[in-house]
Amino acid sequence: MKTAILNLILFILFLVISFTVSSILSSIQKINFHIKKRNTVKIFFVVG
């Protein structure tokens, strides 16, 4: 019985960690995208 509860706790922990990591990665990608957009705008101004 204890092993089943332990497995459940480990599974929940794994889900929480994977969800957190994916959300962090998506936020980092959004930030990088914004930075790239700003850089392309700056390049356009320099070229123009």
Secondary structure, 3 states (H helix, E strand, C coil): CHHHHHHHHHHHHHHHHHHHHHHHHHHHHHHHHHHHHHHHHHHHHHHC
